[in-house]
Amino acid sequence: MEKLRIGLIGCGGRMGGHMSSSFDRMEDVQVVAVADPIEERRNSAAARYGARRIYRDHNELFASESRETLDALFIAIEPTAHIGVEETAVDKGIPFLVEKPMTLDVDQGRKLAKSIAEKNLVTAVGFQDRYLDLMEMVKAEVDSAPKGGLVYGAWIGGIPGPWWWQKKSTCGGQLVEQNIHLLDGLRWLYGEAISVYATATRGMVAAGENGVSPEYDTDDHSTAVIRFDNNVTATLVSGCYVKSCRPFCGLAISLQDRVLEYHLRNNLVIRTAAETRDIPRKVDQTTLLDRAFIDAVRAGDPTAVRSPYADALKSLELGFAANRSMETGQAIILR
Ligand SMILES: NC(=O)c1ccc[n+]([C@@H]2O[C@H](COP(=O)([O-])OP(=O)(O)OC[C@H]3O[C@@H](n4cnc5c(N)ncnc54)[C@H](O)[C@@H]3O)[C@@H](O)[C@H]2O)c1
């Protein structure tokens, strides 16, 4: 089988995950081109795979590369750097996997979704948890209990390292940047939301102190209450103020006869009156995400991934609606 020729746009933290989970291990792909404004990062990625086409950014890459030279692109850049990146990939007909959040500009996302559909291009968004064995088990349990119930979801921790994470204008806020994984998980489990009300707080984390950027201005924590069909109400909390403890992260779902405790990317506890089962994670969900995308590219089948661009955009739009609610104090009715 001929190796799939891959180009990388952005060689930072998350691309490192795709490298170790996928490109280092998969025998049917070859990284042939890399781009990053940070010289050390682009050179290190190129050296790892013997790639000789090394570019300073996506513009330089696209000036030389085309569908004739690349079979697919992986894009992992900061949320505000999506300026003409995916648009050019679509124009050139190059399938791509892009990391969430794919943009902070909803109009840009909608235009892209339309042009992707017009070209029938294979795309994927990095919602890795859709490929997690534990989330598949949660989905099977939820699907077998159509009367629904209450959901508590949480992603509570400290402040991630990248500079752009600490400003709401450059990351979109923790719900849109990070907890969008659980938000997307809720959509995957329950379908489209009916309404969202959200509130947020600042004042716990001090800008410029204890290693926090002087420009820090994102919310310390937020809470979104999301209504779904079938008697499901989810409360999704996000927090980045924690210093020295490990709060529960994941989903706690109370069905009529079972409790599901999904501990984020680690294990799933299913409790009934008769038994308690504790199931550990067995897969690398990033490998499975990337495998699904690569196989979809080979097959030319945009439907063969669990989170194509247009679907992922709906999760992003739900995150933006929650942000609007935080800003206005109003519930947002979605349908
Ligand atoms: N799916 C996941 O689980 C997951 C995990 C972590 C991060 N992410 C997402 O991945 C994205 C990147 O996050 P990160 O942690 O890797 O950030 P990062 O800051 O570590 O890396 C981003 C890289 O992109 C480069 N870059 C910026 N503009 C570019 C351009 N025009 N052309 C080429 N390179 C460019 C930067 O120089 C930087 O090296 C974010 O959207 C983040 O939310 C997803």
The ligand as an SDF file (V2000), in Angstrom:
LIG
                    3D

 44 48  0  0  0  0  0  0  0  0999 V2000
   -8.1250   17.4790   20.5550 N   0  0  0  0  0  0  0  0  0  0  0  0
   -7.4740   17.6670   21.6730 C   0  0  0  0  0  0  0  0  0  0  0  0
   -7.5760   16.8850   22.5840 O   0  0  0  0  0  0  0  0  0  0  0  0
   -6.5760   18.8630   21.8310 C   0  0  0  0  0  0  0  0  0  0  0  0
   -5.6140   18.8810   22.8430 C   0  0  0  0  0  0  0  0  0  0  0  0
   -4.8070   20.0070   22.9700 C   0  0  0  0  0  0  0  0  0  0  0  0
   -4.9770   21.0820   22.0990 C   0  0  0  0  0  0  0  0  0  0  0  0
   -5.9330   21.0210   21.1320 N   0  0  0  0  0  0  0  0  0  0  0  0
   -6.1370   22.1330   20.2090 C   0  0  0  0  0  0  0  0  0  0  0  0
   -5.0790   22.1710   19.2590 O   0  0  0  0  0  0  0  0  0  0  0  0
   -4.8230   23.5260   18.8800 C   0  0  0  0  0  0  0  0  0  0  0  0
   -3.3490   23.8100   19.1070 C   0  0  0  0  0  0  0  0  0  0  0  0
   -3.0620   23.6680   20.4900 O   0  0  0  0  0  0  0  0  0  0  0  0
   -1.5650   23.4290   20.9890 P   0  0  0  0  0  0  0  0  0  0  0  0
   -1.6700   23.0640   22.4230 O   0  0  0  0  0  0  0  0  0  0  0  0
   -0.8500   22.5390   20.0630 O   0  0  0  0  0  0  0  0  0  0  0  0
   -0.9960   24.9180   20.8550 O   0  0  0  0  0  0  0  0  0  0  0  0
    0.5300   25.3470   20.7400 P   0  0  0  0  0  0  0  0  0  0  0  0
    0.5540   26.8160   21.0090 O   0  0  0  0  0  0  0  0  0  0  0  0
    1.3680   24.4210   21.5530 O   0  0  0  0  0  0  0  0  0  0  0  0
    0.8800   25.0480   19.2080 O   0  0  0  0  0  0  0  0  0  0  0  0
    0.3140   25.7670   18.1500 C   0  0  0  0  0  0  0  0  0  0  0  0
    1.3810   25.8860   17.0800 C   0  0  0  0  0  0  0  0  0  0  0  0
    0.8210   26.4320   15.8930 O   0  0  0  0  0  0  0  0  0  0  0  0
    1.8010   27.2420   15.2930 C   0  0  0  0  0  0  0  0  0  0  0  0
    1.1720   28.1250   14.3020 N   0  0  0  0  0  0  0  0  0  0  0  0
    0.4240   29.2190   14.5340 C   0  0  0  0  0  0  0  0  0  0  0  0
    0.0300   29.7740   13.3640 N   0  0  0  0  0  0  0  0  0  0  0  0
    0.5230   28.9920   12.3660 C   0  0  0  0  0  0  0  0  0  0  0  0
    0.4610   29.0440   10.9500 C   0  0  0  0  0  0  0  0  0  0  0  0
   -0.2070   30.0160   10.3230 N   0  0  0  0  0  0  0  0  0  0  0  0
    1.0900   28.0910   10.2280 N   0  0  0  0  0  0  0  0  0  0  0  0
    1.7600   27.1070   10.8500 C   0  0  0  0  0  0  0  0  0  0  0  0
    1.8590   27.0100   12.2080 N   0  0  0  0  0  0  0  0  0  0  0  0
    1.2490   27.9430   12.9540 C   0  0  0  0  0  0  0  0  0  0  0  0
    2.4130   27.9700   16.4810 C   0  0  0  0  0  0  0  0  0  0  0  0
    3.6740   28.5480   16.1910 O   0  0  0  0  0  0  0  0  0  0  0  0
    2.5210   26.8300   17.4970 C   0  0  0  0  0  0  0  0  0  0  0  0
    3.7440   26.1450   17.4240 O   0  0  0  0  0  0  0  0  0  0  0  0
   -5.7520   24.3970   19.7160 C   0  0  0  0  0  0  0  0  0  0  0  0
   -6.8910   24.7340   18.9850 O   0  0  0  0  0  0  0  0  0  0  0  0
   -6.1330   23.4890   20.8880 C   0  0  0  0  0  0  0  0  0  0  0  0
   -7.3930   23.7820   21.4280 O   0  0  0  0  0  0  0  0  0  0  0  0
   -6.7080   19.9300   20.9660 C   0  0  0  0  0  0  0  0  0  0  0  0
  1  2  1  0
  2  3  2  0
  2  4  1  0
  4  5  1  0
  4 44  2  0
  5  6  2  0
  6  7  1  0
  7  8  2  0
  8  9  1  0
  8 44  1  0
  9 10  1  0
  9 42  1  0
 10 11  1  0
 11 12  1  0
 11 40  1  0
 12 13  1  0
 13 14  1  0
 14 15  2  0
 14 16  1  0
 14 17  1  0
 17 18  1  0
 18 19  2  0
 18 20  1  0
 18 21  1  0
 21 22  1  0
 22 23  1  0
 23 24  1  0
 23 38  1  0
 24 25  1  0
 25 26  1  0
 25 36  1  0
 26 27  1  0
 26 35  1  0
 27 28  2  0
 28 29  1  0
 29 30  1  0
 29 35  2  0
 30 31  1  0
 30 32  2  0
 32 33  1  0
 33 34  2  0
 34 35  1  0
 36 37  1  0
 36 38  1  0
 38 39  1  0
 40 41  1  0
 40 42  1  0
 42 43  1  0
M  CHG  2   8   1  16  -1
M  END
$$$$
